[in-house]
Amino acid sequence: GGEAALDEEEERKKEE
């Protein structure tokens, strides 16, 4: 399960 990690990174990028 690495998809969850990718989602978290994407969300952080959106915040920037």
Secondary structure as the mmCIF struct_conf table of DSSP 4:
data_model
#
loop_
_struct_conf.conf_type_id
_struct_conf.id
_struct_conf.beg_label_comp_id
_struct_conf.beg_label_asym_id
_struct_conf.beg_label_seq_id
_struct_conf.end_label_comp_id
_struct_conf.end_label_asym_id
_struct_conf.end_label_seq_id
HELX_RH_AL_P HELX_RH_AL_P1 GLU A 3 GLU A 15
#
